[in-house]
Amino acid sequence: MPLQNRVQPTGDILAHPARGLFMGNRGILHDNNKSLGSARWRHKAWVCCVTEFKNRKRTLMAPNHYTELFFHDEAVALAAGHRPCGECRRADYHAFLNAAGHSGSVKDFDVSLHAARAIPRVFKQNRHEADLKDLPDGTFIQSCAGPALLWQDALYPFQPNGYLAATPRPTGTVTVLTPKPTLQALWNGYRPRVSKDLGGS
């Protein structure tokens, strides 16, 4: 049975067998039975990591160790509120923070990103409204069919096992899943790594 560790663009964490391109960390969310409680974070430094780094090996959801979370690709991780890790993705980490217009302590950035992505105490995703013409490639929105990725002038509906066929990019006001600080990074040229199932990078 799959563990409940697959993060969706909506912030939901599912038990799903599909593998992801990236891993993430929000602290210890599981118990000794490898089950998640109600909490969806334990700290504000939500990172997005590569799945292989310096031959390190981990037992998933080991007692007293952080809960390993997984994302279909980086666009999903960014929508869920994560940023590149400063250790295993050093170049992406600097590129992301520079594109987001941040200098100084990364802790300060994590605080502002957390305020933009999360609703305290209820562990829900903080969303906002925007006009589609103001949204860059790599943004996730909530469409009538569920979460969907804006990419290269098309809209790709997303399901836990990947992207569906592209539809024409719509117009008008939509509900945005990707947090505002991350949108700034996308507008300023940060290009997330997307899954090849939509022909991305």
Salt bridges, closest charged atoms under 4 A:
GLU68 OE2 - ARG58 NE 2.76
GLU74 OE2 - ARG89 NH2 2.82
GLU87 OE2 - ARG56 NH2 2.79
ASP92 OD2 - ARG89 NH2 2.95
ASP92 OD2 - ARG193 NH2 2.42
ASP110 OD1 - ARG83 NE 2.67
ASP131 OD2 - LYS133 NZ 3.20
ASP197 OD2 - HIS72 NE2 3.16
